């Protein structure tokens, strides 16, 4: 499961918050709960004598943890900065006559790219080396090279055995830390494969290819082990990340955007009713009718909503909110999600089910119920993961357990419950159902002899094993096609479903979606989600109710959805960033300047209607301009560019996506699938001062994908560390008036290059001031000239929009810190953009920078020319131009 947190500043052992500018101290949460402790003490999940350690660990704060992200080579290069610089500094500290413990690598994580840190906060605040380390963490996290993620949360993706080229579905994806892992796995080895394809293509064309460098060398073994070569080395796989909460879907986009993957689609659906995804029909003979095809997934992650009692170390409110009803109220929803996932899985595919709960009602009982519904162990196999992630301490899954009712009574079997119901009535039992108890055996779907479900193959991780949170993981493999038994034929569940619940869950029109489900032998009857009594359970269940609630209910749920869920992140900056992400994306869904764009439709139950994804013909005139200006190789795909507006015209932004993502978007347009995000921003239209200059600027998001295929005419090569440092520190250095002479080895090139966007490529060099093979890997390898280098003879540079400018500054600061250990201020002239004036004495070049003051600039304009011009507009003058920079 993802994160479950309360209000910022509250509930963390007395930590304060801010209210009206004053610090407010909140009382500490009492980490005791009689029913919570009684249930797990009697469940038998720990050995005799382990109880004190089990509960003692759960009452301590959770250690900090993080992992290095991106390709293997890139992650190892950033990690090297930690191991070579910061860890030696930290180990030099002595506190209480003992060395301070530095961040420790997680031994079972591949290539030890995950770290955990137990150093007390009072020590961190006291010693300067920790301040330096903190800056490193913050800067690398901001640019996406480090992900703050709980250790146990990293486990499920690692057990999915994802290989390049696979199709992957994340059913309950937000906030997105696991989704990011899935994307990285789908793209594994891509850079090395593309480089190998480029080497072959460049050899044929007689072009020079830069040395591979450290990052590519680290990926060679990956491409030798697994191949995905059909698209010149580009990844052909696909990740569909889904979340039922629309707002959290944008949090998911924000979390995964740093990976810039064209192979990602984000959707917004109830996971229990996730729609079938159409694919293009295969070619047929002239007299044959095309057969409808649906996407089946190689791998699926079902990290389902849960009560989250395994997170009580980071979410102290679990201690006061825990009740048995939390798990009882979520069990049916969890079963439905898992069954729906199994229906969409390929034969031979894997689905990983996980929760951050320790309760068997949400774990082993869900596995047993889903396997039973889908035909038994001969149809759905529980994979033995004993030999995977060696070094990870784990416990076997439970094969027997008791169920606690809302009054705290423990029930060993469904028969005991039935006997009690006969005596006292159903209302005394709450939501207990038969499939919440351990199965003796199941009869396979063909009606043959019973089969035993090997629940001991499930995986349990407890906090005291390796100082983490609690977690449950099970890997299932689909052996044959299945037809899930309808819930109406399921084992008996407790009744008392109200008509109000039925109306709420059936309000949304799902006719089309259910027709698609039935086409796969899916759910033929649905039960409404049960009501829950506890706030914790209600918070988790709420994200699956959003799409089915009445408007009044929806607005009430939205208040919960912003702050409470077993997969909710912390409030504050993260939610602000999600709001900015939504606003930024909506700004890019441009109106077409011809005036033909259609107005947005009315909101549906308070949810904005997403603009459609429209693909551009590869022969479109605007694309031809781009191909010609950047001398784009014919080997770069030209049928995957799209826009987000109803008219399909490239007015402001052009996106790029993968072939399979394109097919999914086009085949399912208007079919009821709610697509929220797809594609990488590749080109943005800019205003230009000169005729003939290409208006389409390459965007940093799409640059790594496009850069290898750009012609030499738009490439600037840099070899020296000092030159790069100057560009990073000054941001907008002068080129004209002899300024190019101070730009080292790139000076002449940027002086002579045709105006427009170009790419700065940092190359390896054995020179004293050069980037050696293992040094260049520690930086962003490609920098757009729009960010740092003048676009030609004229010193006219367009600073990026405000949101992108903030991101740019963050990236630059991270690079300076990593390469030069420099955290001094950056000289950012773009701050005075609206006051800077440049006077040109001819249409071919700018003569001198007059002043940053409007009045003084006006006074220095040659006599006879206008003296008052509007800001931020190009103004034609008798003898020159005034340009707002």
N, C-alpha and C positions, 0 to 999 in steps of 0.2 A: 504493500500500500504506500501511497504517498504521504504527504504531511497532513497532520491534523493539529491545528493550533487555534488558540483562543485570541482574544483581543490583544493587540500589541501593548506590551508593558505590563500586562496583568497576569496573575496566576503562576508566576515563576519564582516561587520561594521568596517573595518580598521585593522583587524588582520593581522599580518605579516606572511611571509613565509621565507624559507631559499633558497638562490640562491648563489652558489659559496662560501658558508660558511658565507655569510653576511645576516643579517636580512633585508627583503624587506617589506616595508609597502605598503599595497594596499589601494586605496581610498575606502571609504565606499560606499556601494550601496545605491542609493537614493530610499527610500521605498515609491515611488509614481508611479502610472500608471493610466493614465486617463481612458482607456478602462476597465481595471480591476475594478476600483472603480465604474465606471458608471454602469457596468453590474450588480454587486451585490447590488448596491444602488437601482436599479430599479427592481430587481428580487423579492423583498419582502420577503427575508429570515430571516429578523430580525424585531422585533417590533419597533414601533415608539419610538424614543428616545434612542434606543440601538446602533445606527450607530456609535457614537463616541467610545463607549466601544468596539464594534466589530472591528473597524479598529485600534484602539489604541492597542488592544491585539495582532493583527497580526503584528504590527510593533515592538513589544518587542521580545527579545530573548526567546527561548523556555526553560523552566526549565529542569534540568537533571532528569532522571527517570531510574529506574531499577527494576528488579523483581528477586526473589529467585527461583532457578530452581531445577529440579530433583523430586524425590518422595516427597509426602507431609511431611512425617516425617523428611526427610533429610533437606528439605527447611526450616521447622520450627526450626530445631536445629541450622542452620546457622543464621537464622533471630534472634534467641535468643541472639547471640553474639552482634548483632547490638543494640537491645533494652536494653540489660543489661549493656553494656560497653560503646559503642560509643555515643549513644544518650544522656545519662546522662552527658558525658564529654562536648558535644556540647552545651547543655542547660545551662551549668555553665558559658558560655561566655556571657559577656555584651558588647554591641557595641552601641554607641550613647545612653547610659543610658537605654538600653532595652535588654532583653535576645535575643540571636540569635535563629532564628527559625531552628529547626533540620529537618532532612528528615521526611516527613509525610506519613503515610500509606494511600494507596488509598482505601477508605472505601468499594467500590463496588467490588474490586478484591477478589476472594475467599481466605479466611483465612488471608486477608490483607498481602499478600506476595509481593505486589508491592508498591514502594515508589516513591515519587516525592520530589524534593529539589529545593528551590527557593533562597537559600542563595547567595548573590552577590559574584562574584569571588574575589573582593578585600578583602572581609572578610575571604574567604576560605584561601587565601594566607597569611593572616596576623597572624592567630592564630594556635598554635601547635596542638590542638586537631583535627583540620581538616587535618593536615598532617598525623596523625595516622589513621584517618577515610579513607583518600585517599589510604593509603597503604592497608587497609582492602578491599576496593572496587577493587583495581587493582589485588591483589592476589587472591581474590575469583572469580573475573571475569576470570582470566587466567586459573583457574582450572575448570571453568564451573559451579560454584555454584551460580553465579550472572550473569544475562544477562542485558546489557544496551539496553533498548528498550523504544521507545516512548509510552506513556500511551495509546493513542488511537489505536496504532498498536496492543495492547494486546486484543482488544475487539473481533474481528471476531472469533478466536478459542473458546472463552468462550461461544459463542452463538450456537456452532455446536452440543452441547449435545453428545459429543463423549464418548462412553463407551468401556471398555476393550473387545477385541475380534472383534472390528469393522474394516472394510477396509476403508481407508481414502486416498483421492487424493488431493494433493496440486498442482494446475495447473501451477501457476506462483510463484515458491517457493523462489527463491533467493532474498535476501541474507540468509534467513533461520530462522529468529527470531520466526516467527509464526509456521514454521515447527517444531521447537523445542517444542513449546507448544503442538502441535498435538501428537508428539512422547511421551511426558510426559503423556498425557491423555490416550493414547493407553496402556501404561504400568502401569496405576494407580492401586495401590493395589497389584502389582506383588510380591514384596518382602514378604508381609504378607501371600499371598497365597502359595508361595513356602515354607515359613517357616512352614506353617500348614501341607503341604504335607510331608515335611522333618520329622516333628515330628512323623507323623504316620509311615513313613518308618524306622526311626531310632529306634522307639519302637519295631518294628518287628525284627530288626537286633541286638538289645541290645546295641546300641551305644548312646553316650551322645550328647545332643544338647545344644548349648549355650543358655543362657537366651535371650529372644526376644529383650529387650532394648527399648529405647524411640521411635526410628524411626518406629519399627514394631507396637508398641502400637498405634501410631498415624494413622496407616493405617488400623487398625482392622475395624473401621466403614466403610471404603471404601469397604472392601471385603464382609462385611455383606450386603451392599447395592447393589453391582454388582458382578457377578461371572464370572470367566473365568478359569474353573477348568479342562478342557479336557486334558491339557498337563502338569499335575502335578503342576499346578499353573502358569506356564510360559505363557506369553501373546501370544495369537494365532492371534492377529490382525496384520494389515499391514498398513504402511504409504508409499505411493509412492509420492516422491517429484520431481517435474518436473520444468525445466527451459529451455527456448529456446536458451539461450546463453551458449555455451560450457564452457567458462571461468567462468561464474557465477555459473555454476553447481558445479565447484570445490570450489567456495566460500561457496556454500551451504553445501558441504561435510565437510568443515572445521568448519562451524558453528554448525553442528549437531553431529560431531564426539565425542564431549565431553560426549554425552549421551550414547554412546556405545550400540546402539540398533541393535539387529539382525533382527528386524522387519522393517527395512528401506531399500527402494530401491530408488536410484536417477536416473532419466532419462533425456534425452536431446531431446525435441521435441517442435515444434510449438504447443502451446496449442489449437489453432483453429483446428488442425488436429491430436490431440492426438490419437495414435493408440489403437484399442481394444486389450485387454490383454487376451490371451488364458489361459484356465485352463484344467487340465486333464479331459478326458471324464469320465462320471460315468459308473460303471459296467453295462453291458448289457447281455441279454440272448444270447446264442450261435448263433442264427439266426438273431440277430438284429445288425444294423449298429451303431457304436458309434456316439453319437451326440456331435458336437462341442460346447463347453461351453466357455463363455466369462465372465471375472470378472466384476461384477457390484459393485459399491461402496456404502457403507452406508452413508458416509459423504464426501463432496467435498468442498474445499476452492478455490474460484476464486478471488484472490486478484490481480486484473488485472492491466496491465500498464495503466497509466493515465497521465493527464497533471500536476497533483501534486500541484495545487494552494493552497491546504490546508496545504502544508508544507512550506509556505513562511516565517514562523518564523525561521526555521532552514536552509532554502535554500533561501537566499535573492535574488538570481538571478531570482527567479520567478517574482519579481517586474519588472525587466527590460525586461524579455522574454515573459511575458504573452500576448497572443493574442487570440481572439475567435477561430482562426483556430486550436489551440491546441486540443480543445475538439472535434471540428468537424471532424478532421482527424483521431481520435481514436475511434469514436463511433461504426463503423461497426466491427472493430476488437474486441471490448469489447462484442458486441452482439454475435459474433461467438464463443468466448470463453465460454460465459455463456450457449449458446445453446448446445455446445459440452459437457459441464459438465452435463447438464440435461439429455442428451442422455445416459451417462454412469452411471447415478444415479439409485439406486434401487428404486422400488416403496415403498413409505413410508420414503425414505431417505431425507436428508437435504443437500442443497447446500447454502453456504454463499457467497454472492457477496459483494466485498468491494473495495473502492478506497480512495485515500487521496486527492480527488478533491471535490470541493463544487458545481461544475457545473452540473445542471440537465441533460444536454445532455449526460454526461458520467454516470449518476446515474439513476434517475427515468425513463428517456427515454430508457435506455438500458434494464431495468427491464420490462417495458411495451412491448418493441419490442420482447424480448425473450419469454415472457409469451404468447404473441400473436402468434408467430411462432410455439410454442409448443402446441397450442390448447386452450389457454385461462385459466382463473382462476379455472375452474373445473378440469383441468389437472395438473396445476402448481399453488400451493397455496402460497400466501405471508403470512408468519407466523407473528402473532402479538406478539412482544417481550416486550410489556409494563411492564410485571411483571418479567422480567429477568434483572439481574444486577441492583437490586434496589440501588438507590443512584447515579447512573450514570445519569447526566443531559443530556437530548437529546431533539431533536425537531422532529416533525412528518415529514414524507416525503411530498414533494410538489405534488400537484394535478394540478397545473397550473403554467406555466412559459413561458417566452419569449426566443427566440433564437437570438443571436447576430451574424451578418455576419462579414466578414473580414473588412468591412468598418466601423464597429461599429454601424450599424443600428439594431434596435430591431424589431423582427417580432413576432407577437402574434399567427399566425396560418399559416398552410401550404397553405391555400387559398390565403392569402396575398402574399406569395412568388410566387405562380403560376401567380397571376395577374401581379406582377413585372417582372417575366420572360417573359410574353407575351409582355410587353412593352419594356423592355431593353435587353432581351437575357440572356441565362444561365450563361455566363461568369461573370456577375455582382453579382452572388449569391454565388460563391465559392462552398463549399461542403454541403450545407444545404440539408437535405432529409426529407421526410414526417414523418418518424418514430422518428425524433428528437423532435417532438412537443407532447404536452399532448394528450393522447388518449381519445376520447369521450367514446367509448366502443369498445369491440372486439367481433367478431362473433366466437363462439367456432368451433373447427375443424370439428364437425359433421354437421355444417351448421344450427344449431338451433338459438334461439334468442340471442341477444347480451348480453354480460356479462361485468360488470364494474370491472376494475382492482383496488383494494384498495391500491393505492400507498401511502396513508397516513401511512400505516404500515411499510414503510421504516424508517430507523433511520438516523438522521443527528446529528452530533456533531460539534459544533463550538468552536473556541478557547476561547471565553470569558465566556463560560459556566463553565469551571473548569480549566482554564489556560493551555490549551493543543493546539494541532494542530487541523485542520479541518479534518473530516472523514465522510464517508458514508458507511452504512452497511444495507444489506437486507438479510433476511433468507427466502429461498424458500423450499417448500416441494412438492415432486413429488407424486401426488395422484394416477395416473394410468400410464400405459405405454404410450409413446408418439411417434409420427412420425412427426418430425419437418418439417414444410413447407419449401420447397427450397427457396433460396433467389430470384430466378427468378420469384417466385410468390409473393414476398414480396411487401410491399408498395414501391412506386417509390423512387428511389434515384437519386441524380444528376448524369448525365453522365460525359463525359470527362475523362474516363480512357484511358491512352495511351497504345499503343502496347508495348512500352518498359517496362511498369509496368507489363503487362500481361506476357511478356516473362520472366521477373525476377522472378515473383511469381510462374510460372509454370515450372521453369527449373528443380527443384528437382523431381526425380522419386518417386511418391507417389502411384503408382499403387496398390501395396499390401495393404498399409495402407488404401486407400480409399475403397478397396474391403471390408475390415473389417468394415469400417464406414458404408458402405451401408448395410452390413449384419445386422446392428442394426437399420435399417430404418433411416440412418443418412443423411448427407448433400449430395445431388445429384448434386448440381451445386455450384461452388465457384466463388466468385468475388475476384479479386486481391485487395490487401490493397491499400487504397487511398494515394496519395501523400500529404504531409503536408508542410506547409510553415514555421512554427515556430521551432526554435531549440529545445524548451522544448518538443513539441509534437513529433518531429522527434526522440529525444532521447528515449522517451518512446516506440514509435512504432518500433524503430530499432531492438529490441530484437526479434520481430516476423518476421523480414525480413531476419535475418541472414541465416536461413536454405534454403532460396529461391533465394539468390542473386548470381549474377555472381561472379567469382573470383575477378574481379576488384572492384566490389561493396562491396564484403565481406571485403576486406582489408581496404577499406575506413570506413565501418561500425565498424570494430574492433577497430579503433582508438576512435570512440565514445563509444563503449561498455565498454572500460576500465574505463571511467570516468563519463559518463553522462547517467542517466536514472532515472525515477521515482522510481526505485528500486535499485539504485546503492549505495554502501557504500562509505565511505571515502577512499581516496587514502592513500598510505603510508604503515604502518605496516600491515593493513588488506590485501592489495593486495599482499604484500610480503609473508604473511602467506599462501595465496592461492597458490602462485607459489611454495612455499616450500611443501605445501600439495600435489600438483600435482607431484612434483619431488619425494617426499617420496613414494607416491603410485606407481609411475612408477618403482622405485627401487625395490619395493616388488613384482612386476610382473616378477618373476624371470625366467631367462633362466634355463632350466633343465640341470643338469650337465652331463647327458648322451649324450648331444649334439643333442637330437632329437627335441628340441624346434624349432618352426617355426619362421622365422624372421617376424617382424611386417610389416603389409601391409603399402602401401604408404598412406600418408595423403589424406583425402578426402576434397577438397576445403580448405586446410590448417588445417583441424581438425584431430588430431591423431586418429588412429583406436584403440579402446579399446580391451584389451586382454579378451578372453572369460572366463566365469565362468564355471569351471568343477568340478563336485561333485565326491568325492572319495568313493569308495566302503567301507562299514562299516567293511569289513574283510581285508582291506589292511594291509600289514605287518607293515608299519610305525604306523598305528593307533593302532595295537595290542600292539606294544611297549609302546605307550602312555597309553592305558588302564591299562596295567599291572603295569607300574611304578607308576602311580598316583592312582592306585586302584580305578578307576573311577566306580561309581555306575552304575548298569544296567539300572537304571531309567533315566540316562542322555542320550538324543538321540544320536545315533551313525550314523545316515543317513543324517546328515546336514552339514558335513564338506566338504569344497571345497578349490580349489586353483584357481589362475588366471594365467594360461598358457595354450597353445593350446594342450599340451600333456596330461594334467590332472594328472601329477606326483607331489607329495609333495616334492619339492626340497628345499624350503626355508621357506615359510609361509603357514600356514593352517588357513583358516577362518571358521567361524560358522555362520549359519543363521537360520531363522525360517522355519517351514514346508511349510507355504504358500509362502514365498519368494522363497524357493527352487522350488516349483511347477511352479511359474511364470517364473523363470529363465530358467528352463529346457524346458518348453512348448513353449517358445517364442524365443529360440535360433535360429538364422538364419532367423527370420521372419520379420526383419526390425525394431524391437524395439531397440532403442539405450540406453542400460544400461550403466551407468557411475560408479555406486557404489552399493555395497550390502555387507552385512556381517560384522562381528566383528573379528578382528585379535585375534586368540585364541592361536596358538603355533608358535614359531619361532625356527628354527634349529640353534644351536650354536656349536662352536668347543669345544670339551672337551679333557682333558688331560689324562683321564683314560679309559681303556676298561670297558665296562659294564655300564658306566654312560649314562643316557638318554640324547640324544641330543636335545630333544624338550622341550623348556622352555615355561611355561605359560606366556602369555602377560597380562599386566595390563588392556588392553581394554576388554579382555574376562574374566578376573578373577572373577568379581562379579557373572557372569553367571555360571562359572564352580566350584567355591570354595565350595559351599554347598555339592557338590557331590564327592569331593576328599576324599580319604581314610585317616585315622588317621596317616598312616605312613609318610605322607608328610605335616603334620600340626605341627606348633610350636605355643604354646599359651603364650601370654604375658598379665600380669595383672597390672603392675605398671607403673605409669606415668613417673617416672625417667628413667626406662629402655627404654621406647619408645623415650624419649627425647635424650638419648645417641645415639640411632640408627639413629635418624634424624639428629643430629648435626654432627656425625662423618662419616656417610654414609657407610664407609667400615672398621668397627672395627676389630681388630685382634681376632682370635679364638685360634690359636695354641700358644704354649709356655706359657700356663697359661692365655692367654688373655680371655678365656671363663669365668674365674672367675670374671671378671669385667662386665659381661653381665647379672647380676642379675638372675632372675628366669628362663631365657631361656638359660643360659650358658651351663649346662650339655646337654640339648637337642640338641643345635646346634653343640656341640662338637661330639656327638655320631651319629647324623643323617647321613644317607647315602648321599654321594655327589650327587648333582643335585638340581634342582629347588624345593623349598618348599614354603609353604604359612605361613605367620605370621598372626595369628588371635588375635586381641586385644579383650579381654574379660572384662565383667563388674566385679567389685569387690567392696565389702563394706569396704575394708581395707583403712587405712588413705591415702595411696598413690595410691589408686586404681581408676579405671574409673567407676564412678557410672552410673546408667542407663541413666541419662540425660546428662552425660558428654561424654560417648563414641559415642553418636549419632552425636556429633559435629566434628567428624573426619572421614577420610577414614578408614573404618573398617578393610580392608584387605591390607597388604603390602607384596609384593613378596620378598622372600629372596634374589633374584638376585639384589635387590636394596640396601638392608641394612645388610643382615646377611650372614656370610660365609656359603658356601655350604657343610660343613662337617669338618672333621679333618684338611684337607688341606685348607690353607687360599688362595684359588684361586678364585677370584671373577671377573666376566667379566662385566665391566661397559657397560651400554647400548650404542648403536650407538649414534652419536653426537646429532641428532635431538631428539631422545627419552631422551637423557641425559639432554638436556635443559628443556624438559617438566618435567622430574623427579625433577630437582632442583626447578622449579616453584611450583610443587605440595608440595614439602617438606617445602619450605619457607611459603606457605599458611597455612600448617598444624601447623608449629611452631608458626606462628603469632596467629592463631585461638585458639590453645590449651594452649600456654605458654606466649603469648604476647611477643614473642622473634623474633626480626628481625636482630639479629647479624649474621655475616658471617658463612657459613657452611664449615666444614672441608672436602673438596672434594679431596681425594687423586687420583681420576681418571684422574685429569688433567695431571699428570705425568706418565700416563699409559705406554707410549713408552719408559720411562727411568727406570722403576722399575723392579728389578730382585729379584727372590726368588730362593734360592738354596735348593734342597731337598737331604737329605743324603740317602734316600731309596725310592723305588717306592710307599711306603705306606703313606708317610707323608712329609711335608715340615718342615725343621728344623728351619731356621731363615731367616729374611729379612736382606740381606747383605747391600744394599745401593741403593740409587736412582741415583747413578752415574755409568755409564757403565764401565769406566776404573777401579774404585775402586772395583766394583763387580767382575770383571775379576781377579783382583789381589788376591781376597780372595777365589777363587775356589781352592779346594785341589790340591796339586801337582800331576802332571801326567794327568790332565784332560784338555780338550781344553780350550783355553783362549779367543777365539774370536767366537761369535755366532751371527747370524742375529737377528735383533729385531723382536718381535711378532711371533716367531716360537718356537714350542716345540722341544727341542734338547735332545736326549738321550745321557747321559754321562756314564762313567765307574761306578761311584759310586753315581750318583744322577741326578737330572734334573735341568736345568736352564729354568725358565718359565718367559716369558714377561708378566707382569701383566697388 
